[in-house]
Amino acid sequence: MEMSDFITEFLAVLDVGRSLAHVRSEYGRELLDSVNGANLVGSIWAEDLRRGTGEERSAYLLSMSLL
């Protein structure tokens, strides 16, 4: 294998590695957005439960468990 062929193949491997890193980072951002969204929804639910009466809390918890 000549040096120029080796360099060409090496650069191709680096390019694939960069592409995979980009895909992983995009997936990671989407996953983080999902977790943050779930935390926000959980916080809203917790606040609703804190403010409600005992009967409202029971109905709310039952409706959430059915989801």
PyMOL Python script that loads the backbone (N, CA, C, O; Angstrom):
from pymol import cmd

cmd.read_pdbstr("""\
ATOM      1  N   MET A   1       0.858  -1.180   0.000  1.00  0.00           N
ATOM      2  CA  MET A   1       0.000   0.000   0.000  1.00  0.00           C
ATOM      3  C   MET A   1       0.899   1.236   0.000  1.00  0.00           C
ATOM      4  O   MET A   1       1.825   1.358   0.802  1.00  0.00           O
ATOM      5  N   GLU A   2       0.608   2.107  -0.886  1.00  0.00           N
ATOM      6  CA  GLU A   2       1.379   3.344  -0.953  1.00  0.00           C
ATOM      7  C   GLU A   2       0.914   4.304   0.131  1.00  0.00           C
ATOM      8  O   GLU A   2      -0.192   4.193   0.660  1.00  0.00           O
ATOM      9  N   MET A   3       1.777   5.233   0.438  1.00  0.00           N
ATOM     10  CA  MET A   3       1.479   6.209   1.493  1.00  0.00           C
ATOM     11  C   MET A   3       0.241   7.037   1.139  1.00  0.00           C
ATOM     12  O   MET A   3      -0.561   7.337   2.024  1.00  0.00           O
ATOM     13  N   SER A   4       0.067   7.410  -0.117  1.00  0.00           N
ATOM     14  CA  SER A   4      -1.097   8.218  -0.502  1.00  0.00           C
ATOM     15  C   SER A   4      -2.390   7.423  -0.341  1.00  0.00           C
ATOM     16  O   SER A   4      -3.412   7.991   0.043  1.00  0.00           O
ATOM     17  N   ASP A   5      -2.365   6.101  -0.631  1.00  0.00           N
ATOM     18  CA  ASP A   5      -3.543   5.259  -0.435  1.00  0.00           C
ATOM     19  C   ASP A   5      -3.869   5.150   1.054  1.00  0.00           C
ATOM     20  O   ASP A   5      -5.032   5.212   1.452  1.00  0.00           O
ATOM     21  N   PHE A   6      -2.840   4.990   1.860  1.00  0.00           N
ATOM     22  CA  PHE A   6      -3.023   4.891   3.302  1.00  0.00           C
ATOM     23  C   PHE A   6      -3.652   6.174   3.844  1.00  0.00           C
ATOM     24  O   PHE A   6      -4.582   6.129   4.649  1.00  0.00           O
ATOM     25  N   ILE A   7      -3.132   7.316   3.393  1.00  0.00           N
ATOM     26  CA  ILE A   7      -3.654   8.602   3.870  1.00  0.00           C
ATOM     27  C   ILE A   7      -5.102   8.778   3.429  1.00  0.00           C
ATOM     28  O   ILE A   7      -5.929   9.263   4.202  1.00  0.00           O
ATOM     29  N   THR A   8      -5.415   8.393   2.203  1.00  0.00           N
ATOM     30  CA  THR A   8      -6.783   8.507   1.696  1.00  0.00           C
ATOM     31  C   THR A   8      -7.736   7.654   2.531  1.00  0.00           C
ATOM     32  O   THR A   8      -8.812   8.115   2.913  1.00  0.00           O
ATOM     33  N   GLU A   9      -7.341   6.411   2.813  1.00  0.00           N
ATOM     34  CA  GLU A   9      -8.193   5.528   3.629  1.00  0.00           C
ATOM     35  C   GLU A   9      -8.296   6.040   5.057  1.00  0.00           C
ATOM     36  O   GLU A   9      -9.369   5.972   5.656  1.00  0.00           O
ATOM     37  N   PHE A  10      -7.223   6.542   5.605  1.00  0.00           N
ATOM     38  CA  PHE A  10      -7.235   7.072   6.966  1.00  0.00           C
ATOM     39  C   PHE A  10      -8.198   8.257   7.070  1.00  0.00           C
ATOM     40  O   PHE A  10      -8.972   8.353   8.022  1.00  0.00           O
ATOM     41  N   LEU A  11      -8.144   9.149   6.093  1.00  0.00           N
ATOM     42  CA  LEU A  11      -9.045  10.300   6.099  1.00  0.00           C
ATOM     43  C   LEU A  11     -10.503   9.873   5.932  1.00  0.00           C
ATOM     44  O   LEU A  11     -11.402  10.490   6.503  1.00  0.00           O
ATOM     45  N   ALA A  12     -10.734   8.827   5.156  1.00  0.00           N
ATOM     46  CA  ALA A  12     -12.098   8.312   5.000  1.00  0.00           C
ATOM     47  C   ALA A  12     -12.624   7.781   6.335  1.00  0.00           C
ATOM     48  O   ALA A  12     -13.781   8.006   6.690  1.00  0.00           O
ATOM     49  N   VAL A  13     -11.761   7.076   7.067  1.00  0.00           N
ATOM     50  CA  VAL A  13     -12.156   6.549   8.382  1.00  0.00           C
ATOM     51  C   VAL A  13     -12.450   7.699   9.344  1.00  0.00           C
ATOM     52  O   VAL A  13     -13.417   7.641  10.104  1.00  0.00           O
ATOM     53  N   LEU A  14     -11.624   8.737   9.314  1.00  0.00           N
ATOM     54  CA  LEU A  14     -11.875   9.902  10.173  1.00  0.00           C
ATOM     55  C   LEU A  14     -13.208  10.562   9.830  1.00  0.00           C
ATOM     56  O   LEU A  14     -13.942  10.990  10.721  1.00  0.00           O
ATOM     57  N   ASP A  15     -13.515  10.642   8.545  1.00  0.00           N
ATOM     58  CA  ASP A  15     -14.771  11.252   8.111  1.00  0.00           C
ATOM     59  C   ASP A  15     -15.967  10.450   8.630  1.00  0.00           C
ATOM     60  O   ASP A  15     -16.950  11.026   9.096  1.00  0.00           O
ATOM     61  N   VAL A  16     -15.880   9.122   8.548  1.00  0.00           N
ATOM     62  CA  VAL A  16     -16.948   8.271   9.076  1.00  0.00           C
ATOM     63  C   VAL A  16     -17.069   8.476  10.583  1.00  0.00           C
ATOM     64  O   VAL A  16     -18.175   8.559  11.117  1.00  0.00           O
ATOM     65  N   GLY A  17     -15.933   8.556  11.261  1.00  0.00           N
ATOM     66  CA  GLY A  17     -15.953   8.784  12.709  1.00  0.00           C
ATOM     67  C   GLY A  17     -16.628  10.097  13.073  1.00  0.00           C
ATOM     68  O   GLY A  17     -17.398  10.162  14.031  1.00  0.00           O
ATOM     69  N   ARG A  18     -16.337  11.145  12.306  1.00  0.00           N
ATOM     70  CA  ARG A  18     -16.986  12.440  12.559  1.00  0.00           C
ATOM     71  C   ARG A  18     -18.486  12.350  12.334  1.00  0.00           C
ATOM     72  O   ARG A  18     -19.267  12.919  13.096  1.00  0.00           O
ATOM     73  N   SER A  19     -18.886  11.640  11.295  1.00  0.00           N
ATOM     74  CA  SER A  19     -20.315  11.482  11.008  1.00  0.00           C
ATOM     75  C   SER A  19     -21.012  10.761  12.150  1.00  0.00           C
ATOM     76  O   SER A  19     -22.101  11.156  12.567  1.00  0.00           O
ATOM     77  N   LEU A  20     -20.389   9.704  12.655  1.00  0.00           N
ATOM     78  CA  LEU A  20     -20.987   8.959  13.768  1.00  0.00           C
ATOM     79  C   LEU A  20     -21.051   9.814  15.026  1.00  0.00           C
ATOM     80  O   LEU A  20     -22.032   9.760  15.768  1.00  0.00           O
ATOM     81  N   ALA A  21     -20.014  10.598  15.267  1.00  0.00           N
ATOM     82  CA  ALA A  21     -20.014  11.480  16.436  1.00  0.00           C
ATOM     83  C   ALA A  21     -21.144  12.500  16.338  1.00  0.00           C
ATOM     84  O   ALA A  21     -21.786  12.814  17.340  1.00  0.00           O
ATOM     85  N   HIS A  22     -21.390  13.016  15.137  1.00  0.00           N
ATOM     86  CA  HIS A  22     -22.465  13.985  14.936  1.00  0.00           C
ATOM     87  C   HIS A  22     -23.827  13.341  15.214  1.00  0.00           C
ATOM     88  O   HIS A  22     -24.682  13.932  15.873  1.00  0.00           O
ATOM     89  N   VAL A  23     -24.014  12.124  14.701  1.00  0.00           N
ATOM     90  CA  VAL A  23     -25.276  11.412  14.923  1.00  0.00           C
ATOM     91  C   VAL A  23     -25.480  11.169  16.412  1.00  0.00           C
ATOM     92  O   VAL A  23     -26.581  11.360  16.928  1.00  0.00           O
ATOM     93  N   ARG A  24     -24.427  10.749  17.102  1.00  0.00           N
ATOM     94  CA  ARG A  24     -24.539  10.501  18.546  1.00  0.00           C
ATOM     95  C   ARG A  24     -24.869  11.778  19.297  1.00  0.00           C
ATOM     96  O   ARG A  24     -25.679  11.755  20.224  1.00  0.00           O
ATOM     97  N   SER A  25     -24.256  12.890  18.914  1.00  0.00           N
ATOM     98  CA  SER A  25     -24.526  14.131  19.631  1.00  0.00           C
ATOM     99  C   SER A  25     -25.956  14.609  19.369  1.00  0.00           C
ATOM    100  O   SER A  25     -26.607  15.127  20.276  1.00  0.00           O
ATOM    101  N   GLU A  26     -26.452  14.439  18.133  1.00  0.00           N
ATOM    102  CA  GLU A  26     -27.839  14.818  17.835  1.00  0.00           C
ATOM    103  C   GLU A  26     -28.811  13.957  18.633  1.00  0.00           C
ATOM    104  O   GLU A  26     -29.785  14.468  19.187  1.00  0.00           O
ATOM    105  N   TYR A  27     -28.550  12.650  18.694  1.00  0.00           N
ATOM    106  CA  TYR A  27     -29.404  11.753  19.464  1.00  0.00           C
ATOM    107  C   TYR A  27     -29.363  12.126  20.942  1.00  0.00           C
ATOM    108  O   TYR A  27     -30.386  12.119  21.628  1.00  0.00           O
ATOM    109  N   GLY A  28     -28.157  12.452  21.421  1.00  0.00           N
ATOM    110  CA  GLY A  28     -28.010  12.846  22.823  1.00  0.00           C
ATOM    111  C   GLY A  28     -28.806  14.096  23.142  1.00  0.00           C
ATOM    112  O   GLY A  28     -29.426  14.188  24.202  1.00  0.00           O
ATOM    113  N   ARG A  29     -28.791  15.068  22.223  1.00  0.00           N
ATOM    114  CA  ARG A  29     -29.572  16.295  22.444  1.00  0.00           C
ATOM    115  C   ARG A  29     -31.061  15.997  22.475  1.00  0.00           C
ATOM    116  O   ARG A  29     -31.787  16.527  23.316  1.00  0.00           O
ATOM    117  N   GLU A  30     -31.519  15.149  21.558  1.00  0.00           N
ATOM    118  CA  GLU A  30     -32.940  14.801  21.535  1.00  0.00           C
ATOM    119  C   GLU A  30     -33.336  14.083  22.817  1.00  0.00           C
ATOM    120  O   GLU A  30     -34.403  14.335  23.377  1.00  0.00           O
ATOM    121  N   LEU A  31     -32.465  13.185  23.278  1.00  0.00           N
ATOM    122  CA  LEU A  31     -32.742  12.457  24.516  1.00  0.00           C
ATOM    123  C   LEU A  31     -32.789  13.421  25.696  1.00  0.00           C
ATOM    124  O   LEU A  31     -33.670  13.322  26.550  1.00  0.00           O
ATOM    125  N   LEU A  32     -31.842  14.351  25.742  1.00  0.00           N
ATOM    126  CA  LEU A  32     -31.822  15.333  26.822  1.00  0.00           C
ATOM    127  C   LEU A  32     -33.065  16.207  26.782  1.00  0.00           C
ATOM    128  O   LEU A  32     -33.644  16.501  27.828  1.00  0.00           O
ATOM    129  N   ASP A  33     -33.484  16.627  25.593  1.00  0.00           N
ATOM    130  CA  ASP A  33     -34.712  17.407  25.462  1.00  0.00           C
ATOM    131  C   ASP A  33     -35.911  16.624  25.986  1.00  0.00           C
ATOM    132  O   ASP A  33     -36.788  17.187  26.641  1.00  0.00           O
ATOM    133  N   SER A  34     -35.948  15.316  25.696  1.00  0.00           N
ATOM    134  CA  SER A  34     -37.051  14.481  26.163  1.00  0.00           C
ATOM    135  C   SER A  34     -37.058  14.393  27.683  1.00  0.00           C
ATOM    136  O   SER A  34     -38.110  14.492  28.315  1.00  0.00           O
ATOM    137  N   VAL A  35     -35.881  14.207  28.262  1.00  0.00           N
ATOM    138  CA  VAL A  35     -35.784  14.120  29.728  1.00  0.00           C
ATOM    139  C   VAL A  35     -36.189  15.443  30.359  1.00  0.00           C
ATOM    140  O   VAL A  35     -36.937  15.464  31.337  1.00  0.00           O
ATOM    141  N   ASN A  36     -35.702  16.544  29.807  1.00  0.00           N
ATOM    142  CA  ASN A  36     -36.073  17.858  30.346  1.00  0.00           C
ATOM    143  C   ASN A  36     -37.567  18.104  30.221  1.00  0.00           C
ATOM    144  O   ASN A  36     -38.183  18.667  31.125  1.00  0.00           O
ATOM    145  N   GLY A  37     -38.156  17.684  29.102  1.00  0.00           N
ATOM    146  CA  GLY A  37     -39.602  17.822  28.924  1.00  0.00           C
ATOM    147  C   GLY A  37     -40.373  17.005  29.943  1.00  0.00           C
ATOM    148  O   GLY A  37     -41.367  17.470  30.500  1.00  0.00           O
ATOM    149  N   ALA A  38     -39.912  15.788  30.184  1.00  0.00           N
ATOM    150  CA  ALA A  38     -40.568  14.927  31.170  1.00  0.00           C
ATOM    151  C   ALA A  38     -40.443  15.522  32.567  1.00  0.00           C
ATOM    152  O   ALA A  38     -41.388  15.451  33.352  1.00  0.00           O
ATOM    153  N   ASN A  39     -39.300  16.106  32.886  1.00  0.00           N
ATOM    154  CA  ASN A  39     -39.122  16.744  34.188  1.00  0.00           C
ATOM    155  C   ASN A  39     -40.060  17.928  34.350  1.00  0.00           C
ATOM    156  O   ASN A  39     -40.621  18.140  35.425  1.00  0.00           O
ATOM    157  N   LEU A  40     -40.230  18.699  33.287  1.00  0.00           N
ATOM    158  CA  LEU A  40     -41.132  19.850  33.336  1.00  0.00           C
ATOM    159  C   LEU A  40     -42.568  19.390  33.564  1.00  0.00           C
ATOM    160  O   LEU A  40     -43.279  19.952  34.397  1.00  0.00           O
ATOM    161  N   VAL A  41     -42.993  18.368  32.824  1.00  0.00           N
ATOM    162  CA  VAL A  41     -44.354  17.844  32.991  1.00  0.00           C
ATOM    163  C   VAL A  41     -44.528  17.295  34.401  1.00  0.00           C
ATOM    164  O   VAL A  41     -45.559  17.514  35.038  1.00  0.00           O
ATOM    165  N   GLY A  42     -43.511  16.576  34.888  1.00  0.00           N
ATOM    166  CA  GLY A  42     -43.576  16.041  36.253  1.00  0.00           C
ATOM    167  C   GLY A  42     -43.691  17.144  37.291  1.00  0.00           C
ATOM    168  O   GLY A  42     -44.413  16.999  38.278  1.00  0.00           O
ATOM    169  N   SER A  43     -42.985  18.242  37.074  1.00  0.00           N
ATOM    170  CA  SER A  43     -43.062  19.379  38.004  1.00  0.00           C
ATOM    171  C   SER A  43     -44.447  19.997  38.000  1.00  0.00           C
ATOM    172  O   SER A  43     -44.974  20.362  39.050  1.00  0.00           O
ATOM    173  N   ILE A  44     -45.036  20.116  36.818  1.00  0.00           N
ATOM    174  CA  ILE A  44     -46.388  20.677  36.712  1.00  0.00           C
ATOM    175  C   ILE A  44     -47.381  19.773  37.432  1.00  0.00           C
ATOM    176  O   ILE A  44     -48.238  20.248  38.178  1.00  0.00           O
ATOM    177  N   TRP A  45     -47.258  18.459  37.202  1.00  0.00           N
ATOM    178  CA  TRP A  45     -48.150  17.521  37.874  1.00  0.00           C
ATOM    179  C   TRP A  45     -47.989  17.609  39.390  1.00  0.00           C
ATOM    180  O   TRP A  45     -48.979  17.599  40.122  1.00  0.00           O
ATOM    181  N   ALA A  46     -46.753  17.694  39.860  1.00  0.00           N
ATOM    182  CA  ALA A  46     -46.509  17.779  41.297  1.00  0.00           C
ATOM    183  C   ALA A  46     -47.135  19.033  41.881  1.00  0.00           C
ATOM    184  O   ALA A  46     -47.712  18.994  42.967  1.00  0.00           O
ATOM    185  N   GLU A  47     -47.026  20.145  41.166  1.00  0.00           N
ATOM    186  CA  GLU A  47     -47.625  21.395  41.640  1.00  0.00           C
ATOM    187  C   GLU A  47     -49.148  21.294  41.660  1.00  0.00           C
ATOM    188  O   GLU A  47     -49.788  21.766  42.599  1.00  0.00           O
ATOM    189  N   ASP A  48     -49.727  20.687  40.634  1.00  0.00           N
ATOM    190  CA  ASP A  48     -51.181  20.495  40.612  1.00  0.00           C
ATOM    191  C   ASP A  48     -51.627  19.638  41.788  1.00  0.00           C
ATOM    192  O   ASP A  48     -52.638  19.930  42.428  1.00  0.00           O
ATOM    193  N   LEU A  49     -50.884  18.595  42.069  1.00  0.00           N
ATOM    194  CA  LEU A  49     -51.237  17.724  43.191  1.00  0.00           C
ATOM    195  C   LEU A  49     -51.121  18.453  44.520  1.00  0.00           C
ATOM    196  O   LEU A  49     -51.953  18.266  45.408  1.00  0.00           O
ATOM    197  N   ARG A  50     -50.106  19.273  44.659  1.00  0.00           N
ATOM    198  CA  ARG A  50     -49.892  19.992  45.915  1.00  0.00           C
ATOM    199  C   ARG A  50     -51.050  20.956  46.197  1.00  0.00           C
ATOM    200  O   ARG A  50     -51.438  21.148  47.349  1.00  0.00           O
ATOM    201  N   ARG A  51     -51.587  21.548  45.153  1.00  0.00           N
ATOM    202  CA  ARG A  51     -52.646  22.548  45.318  1.00  0.00           C
ATOM    203  C   ARG A  51     -54.032  21.929  45.486  1.00  0.00           C
ATOM    204  O   ARG A  51     -54.924  22.564  46.049  1.00  0.00           O
ATOM    205  N   GLY A  52     -54.222  20.715  45.011  1.00  0.00           N
ATOM    206  CA  GLY A  52     -55.563  20.134  45.001  1.00  0.00           C
ATOM    207  C   GLY A  52     -56.031  19.624  46.351  1.00  0.00           C
ATOM    208  O   GLY A  52     -55.246  19.455  47.284  1.00  0.00           O
ATOM    209  N   THR A  53     -57.356  19.380  46.428  1.00  0.00           N
ATOM    210  CA  THR A  53     -57.929  18.769  47.626  1.00  0.00           C
ATOM    211  C   THR A  53     -57.644  17.274  47.585  1.00  0.00           C
ATOM    212  O   THR A  53     -57.140  16.766  46.583  1.00  0.00           O
ATOM    213  N   GLY A  54     -57.958  16.573  48.653  1.00  0.00           N
ATOM    214  CA  GLY A  54     -57.726  15.132  48.712  1.00  0.00           C
ATOM    215  C   GLY A  54     -58.461  14.390  47.613  1.00  0.00           C
ATOM    216  O   GLY A  54     -57.909  13.466  47.015  1.00  0.00           O
ATOM    217  N   GLU A  55     -59.690  14.775  47.338  1.00  0.00           N
ATOM    218  CA  GLU A  55     -60.488  14.123  46.297  1.00  0.00           C
ATOM    219  C   GLU A  55     -59.904  14.411  44.913  1.00  0.00           C
ATOM    220  O   GLU A  55     -59.809  13.518  44.070  1.00  0.00           O
ATOM    221  N   GLU A  56     -59.516  15.666  44.692  1.00  0.00           N
ATOM    222  CA  GLU A  56     -58.909  16.028  43.406  1.00  0.00           C
ATOM    223  C   GLU A  56     -57.594  15.272  43.195  1.00  0.00           C
ATOM    224  O   GLU A  56     -57.294  14.823  42.088  1.00  0.00           O
ATOM    225  N   ARG A  57     -56.822  15.141  44.266  1.00  0.00           N
ATOM    226  CA  ARG A  57     -55.549  14.426  44.160  1.00  0.00           C
ATOM    227  C   ARG A  57     -55.771  12.970  43.778  1.00  0.00           C
ATOM    228  O   ARG A  57     -55.069  12.432  42.922  1.00  0.00           O
ATOM    229  N   SER A  58     -56.739  12.342  44.407  1.00  0.00           N
ATOM    230  CA  SER A  58     -57.020  10.939  44.100  1.00  0.00           C
ATOM    231  C   SER A  58     -57.439  10.766  42.647  1.00  0.00           C
ATOM    232  O   SER A  58     -56.974   9.857  41.960  1.00  0.00           O
ATOM    233  N   ALA A  59     -58.320  11.647  42.187  1.00  0.00           N
ATOM    234  CA  ALA A  59     -58.781  11.568  40.803  1.00  0.00           C
ATOM    235  C   ALA A  59     -57.625  11.833  39.839  1.00  0.00           C
ATOM    236  O   ALA A  59     -57.508  11.185  38.799  1.00  0.00           O
ATOM    237  N   TYR A  60     -56.785  12.786  40.196  1.00  0.00           N
ATOM    238  CA  TYR A  60     -55.645  13.129  39.345  1.00  0.00           C
ATOM    239  C   TYR A  60     -54.662  11.975  39.265  1.00  0.00           C
ATOM    240  O   TYR A  60     -54.203  11.625  38.177  1.00  0.00           O
ATOM    241  N   LEU A  61     -54.336  11.381  40.405  1.00  0.00           N
ATOM    242  CA  LEU A  61     -53.412  10.245  40.423  1.00  0.00           C
ATOM    243  C   LEU A  61     -53.976   9.063  39.648  1.00  0.00           C
ATOM    244  O   LEU A  61     -53.241   8.366  38.947  1.00  0.00           O
ATOM    245  N   LEU A  62     -55.267   8.839  39.773  1.00  0.00           N
ATOM    246  CA  LEU A  62     -55.894   7.750  39.026  1.00  0.00           C
ATOM    247  C   LEU A  62     -55.813   8.014  37.529  1.00  0.00           C
ATOM    248  O   LEU A  62     -55.498   7.111  36.754  1.00  0.00           O
ATOM    249  N   SER A  63     -56.094   9.247  37.118  1.00  0.00           N
ATOM    250  CA  SER A  63     -56.036   9.556  35.684  1.00  0.00           C
ATOM    251  C   SER A  63     -54.610   9.436  35.151  1.00  0.00           C
ATOM    252  O   SER A  63     -54.420   9.001  34.016  1.00  0.00           O
ATOM    253  N   MET A  64     -53.606   9.810  35.942  1.00  0.00           N
ATOM    254  CA  MET A  64     -52.209   9.704  35.499  1.00  0.00           C
ATOM    255  C   MET A  64     -51.763   8.241  35.417  1.00  0.00           C
ATOM    256  O   MET A  64     -50.958   7.878  34.560  1.00  0.00           O
ATOM    257  N   SER A  65     -52.288   7.418  36.306  1.00  0.00           N
ATOM    258  CA  SER A  65     -51.891   6.002  36.281  1.00  0.00           C
ATOM    259  C   SER A  65     -52.485   5.278  35.072  1.00  0.00           C
ATOM    260  O   SER A  65     -51.968   4.245  34.646  1.00  0.00           O
ATOM    261  N   LEU A  66     -53.567   5.821  34.525  1.00  0.00           N
ATOM    262  CA  LEU A  66     -54.185   5.208  33.356  1.00  0.00           C
ATOM    263  C   LEU A  66     -53.478   5.567  32.057  1.00  0.00           C
ATOM    264  O   LEU A  66     -53.710   4.937  31.025  1.00  0.00           O
ATOM    265  N   LEU A  67     -52.612   6.582  32.104  1.00  0.00           N
ATOM    266  CA  LEU A  67     -51.898   6.991  30.882  1.00  0.00           C
ATOM    267  C   LEU A  67     -50.894   5.993  30.443  1.00  0.00           C
ATOM    268  O   LEU A  67     -50.219   6.199  29.434  1.00  0.00           O
TER     269      LEU A  67
END
""", "prot")
cmd.dss("prot")
cmd.show_as("cartoon", "prot")
cmd.util.cbc("prot")
cmd.orient("prot")
